[in-house]
């Protein structure tokens, strides 16, 4: 049994940090997965969760993996989902 807990606020923070590191705007990130700017904003704030489809689209837009977004830094490198 895994001790993984989906922390929307922490995931949103990691998404925002990754987006800023790539110097992308929320608008630009919303274009690639064809999502609304409002949804991207709410995900980054941790106000809403996201579907697997949205997660995978964001990973593509941010050139990252689900582990990097869902897991804390030290676990992202070691764990497989």
LUMDRENPA-947580 format. One line per field, with one value per residue: residue in three letters; residue number from 1; z, x, y of N, C-alpha, C in turn. Coordinates in nm, 2 decimals. Atoms other than C-alpha are relative to their C-alpha. Layout:
N
type	[ALA ...] .
seq	[NUM ...] .
n_up	[Z ...] .
n_east	[X ...] .
n_north	[Y ...] .
ca_up	[Z ...] .
ca_east	[X ...] .
ca_north	[Y ...] .
c_up	[Z ...] .
c_east	[X ...] .
c_north	[Y ...] .
# end
This chain:
81
type	[UNK UNK UNK UNK UNK UNK UNK UNK UNK UNK UNK UNK UNK UNK UNK UNK UNK UNK UNK UNK UNK UNK UNK UNK UNK UNK UNK UNK UNK UNK UNK UNK UNK UNK UNK UNK UNK UNK UNK UNK UNK UNK UNK UNK UNK UNK UNK UNK UNK UNK UNK UNK UNK UNK UNK UNK UNK UNK UNK UNK UNK UNK UNK UNK UNK UNK UNK UNK UNK UNK UNK UNK UNK UNK UNK UNK UNK UNK UNK UNK UNK] .
seq	[1 2 3 4 5 6 7 8 9 10 11 12 13 14 15 16 17 18 19 20 21 22 23 24 25 26 27 28 29 30 31 32 33 34 35 36 37 38 39 40 41 42 43 44 45 46 47 48 49 50 51 52 53 54 55 56 57 58 59 60 61 62 63 64 65 66 67 68 69 70 71 72 73 74 75 76 77 78 79 80 81] .
n_up	[0.00 0.01 -0.09 0.08 -0.02 0.10 -0.06 0.11 -0.02 0.03 0.14 0.07 -0.02 0.09 0.14 0.01 0.00 0.13 0.11 -0.01 0.04 0.14 0.04 0.07 -0.07 -0.02 0.13 0.09 -0.05 0.03 0.14 0.04 -0.03 0.03 -0.12 -0.02 -0.09 -0.14 -0.06 -0.03 -0.12 -0.11 -0.03 -0.06 -0.14 -0.08 -0.02 0.06 0.04 0.15 0.05 0.05 0.13 -0.02 -0.06 0.11 0.08 -0.06 0.00 0.14 0.01 -0.09 0.02 -0.13 -0.02 -0.11 -0.13 -0.03 -0.05 -0.11 -0.11 -0.05 0.07 -0.03 0.04 0.14 0.06 -0.04 0.00 0.12 -0.02] .
n_east	[0.08 -0.08 0.04 0.01 0.12 0.01 0.00 0.02 -0.07 -0.14 -0.01 0.02 -0.13 -0.11 0.03 -0.04 -0.15 -0.05 0.04 -0.09 -0.14 0.00 0.03 0.12 0.12 0.11 0.07 -0.07 0.02 0.14 0.01 -0.05 0.10 0.13 0.08 0.03 -0.09 0.05 -0.03 -0.14 -0.01 0.06 -0.09 -0.12 0.04 0.04 0.14 0.07 -0.08 0.00 0.01 -0.12 -0.02 -0.05 -0.13 -0.09 -0.02 -0.09 -0.13 -0.05 -0.02 -0.11 -0.12 -0.03 0.07 0.10 -0.08 -0.05 0.11 0.08 -0.08 -0.10 -0.13 -0.08 0.07 0.03 -0.11 -0.01 0.12 0.07 0.14] .
n_north	[-0.12 -0.13 -0.11 -0.11 -0.09 -0.11 -0.13 -0.09 -0.12 0.03 0.03 -0.13 -0.08 0.06 -0.03 -0.14 -0.01 0.06 -0.09 -0.12 0.04 0.01 -0.14 0.01 -0.06 0.09 0.00 0.09 0.14 0.04 0.02 0.13 0.10 -0.06 -0.02 -0.14 -0.07 0.01 0.14 0.01 -0.08 0.07 0.12 -0.05 -0.05 0.11 -0.01 0.12 0.11 0.01 0.14 0.06 -0.06 -0.13 0.02 0.04 -0.12 -0.09 0.06 -0.02 -0.14 -0.04 0.09 0.07 0.13 0.00 0.01 -0.13 -0.09 0.06 0.04 -0.10 0.01 0.12 0.12 -0.01 0.07 0.14 0.08 0.02 0.00] .
ca_up	[0.00 -0.10 0.13 -0.16 -0.09 -0.37 -0.24 -0.49 -0.35 -0.37 -0.72 -0.83 -0.69 -0.88 -1.20 -1.15 -1.07 -1.38 -1.60 -1.47 -1.51 -1.87 -1.89 -2.01 -1.94 -1.82 -2.15 -2.34 -2.12 -2.17 -2.55 -2.58 -2.39 -2.52 -2.17 -2.04 -1.87 -1.57 -1.53 -1.55 -1.29 -1.06 -1.09 -1.01 -0.70 -0.59 -0.60 -0.82 -0.91 -1.27 -1.48 -1.60 -1.95 -1.82 -1.62 -1.93 -2.14 -1.89 -1.87 -2.25 -2.24 -1.95 -2.09 -1.77 -1.63 -1.40 -1.12 -1.14 -1.09 -0.85 -0.62 -0.39 -0.53 -0.35 -0.44 -0.80 -0.89 -0.71 -0.73 -1.02 -1.04] .
ca_east	[0.00 0.14 0.15 0.10 -0.15 -0.26 -0.17 -0.33 -0.16 0.19 0.12 0.00 0.32 0.54 0.35 0.39 0.76 0.82 0.63 0.83 1.16 1.06 0.97 0.62 0.30 -0.01 -0.17 0.10 0.07 -0.31 -0.27 -0.09 -0.34 -0.63 -0.74 -0.88 -0.66 -0.89 -0.84 -0.46 -0.48 -0.70 -0.47 -0.16 -0.34 -0.44 -0.80 -0.90 -0.76 -0.71 -0.79 -0.53 -0.58 -0.51 -0.21 -0.06 -0.12 0.05 0.34 0.38 0.35 0.60 0.84 0.82 0.68 0.38 0.63 0.79 0.46 0.29 0.57 0.79 1.14 1.32 1.05 1.00 1.34 1.31 0.95 0.75 0.37] .
ca_north	[0.00 0.34 0.64 0.87 1.16 1.39 1.73 1.97 2.27 2.11 1.98 2.32 2.48 2.23 2.30 2.68 2.64 2.42 2.67 2.97 2.78 2.73 3.10 3.01 3.21 3.05 3.14 2.95 2.64 2.65 2.65 2.32 2.10 2.32 2.40 2.72 2.98 2.97 2.59 2.63 2.91 2.71 2.40 2.61 2.76 2.41 2.50 2.21 1.87 1.75 1.45 1.21 1.36 1.71 1.59 1.42 1.73 1.95 1.71 1.74 2.12 2.15 1.88 1.67 1.35 1.28 1.18 1.52 1.70 1.46 1.36 1.57 1.62 1.34 1.09 1.20 1.06 0.73 0.62 0.49 0.55] .
c_up	[0.00 0.10 -0.08 0.03 -0.11 0.06 -0.12 0.00 -0.04 -0.15 -0.08 0.01 -0.09 -0.14 -0.03 -0.01 -0.13 -0.11 0.00 -0.04 -0.15 -0.07 -0.09 0.07 0.02 -0.13 -0.10 0.04 -0.03 -0.15 -0.04 0.03 -0.04 0.12 0.02 0.09 0.14 0.06 0.04 0.13 0.13 0.04 0.07 0.15 0.09 0.04 -0.05 -0.03 -0.15 -0.04 -0.04 -0.14 0.01 0.05 -0.12 -0.10 0.06 0.00 -0.14 -0.02 0.08 -0.02 0.12 0.01 0.11 0.13 0.04 0.05 0.12 0.13 0.05 -0.06 0.02 -0.05 -0.15 -0.07 0.03 -0.02 -0.14 0.04 -0.05] .
c_east	[0.09 -0.04 -0.01 -0.13 0.01 -0.02 -0.02 0.08 0.15 0.02 -0.01 0.13 0.10 -0.03 0.04 0.15 0.06 -0.03 0.09 0.14 0.01 -0.03 -0.13 -0.11 -0.11 -0.08 0.06 -0.02 -0.15 -0.03 0.02 -0.11 -0.14 -0.09 -0.02 0.11 -0.05 0.03 0.15 0.03 -0.04 0.09 0.13 -0.03 -0.03 -0.14 -0.08 0.11 0.00 -0.02 0.14 0.04 0.07 0.15 0.10 0.03 0.09 0.14 0.06 0.03 0.12 0.13 0.04 -0.08 -0.10 0.07 0.05 -0.10 -0.07 0.07 0.09 0.13 0.08 -0.07 -0.02 0.11 0.01 -0.12 -0.06 -0.15 -0.06] .
c_north	[0.12 0.10 0.13 0.07 0.11 0.13 0.10 0.13 -0.02 -0.03 0.13 0.09 -0.06 0.03 0.15 0.02 -0.05 0.10 0.12 -0.03 -0.01 0.14 0.00 0.08 -0.10 -0.02 -0.10 -0.14 -0.04 -0.03 -0.14 -0.11 0.04 0.00 0.15 0.06 -0.01 -0.13 0.00 0.08 -0.07 -0.12 0.05 0.05 -0.12 0.00 -0.11 -0.11 0.00 -0.14 -0.05 0.06 0.14 -0.01 -0.04 0.12 0.10 -0.05 0.03 0.15 0.05 -0.09 -0.07 -0.12 0.02 -0.01 0.14 0.10 -0.05 -0.03 0.11 -0.04 -0.12 -0.13 -0.01 -0.08 -0.15 -0.09 0.00 0.00 -0.13] .
# end
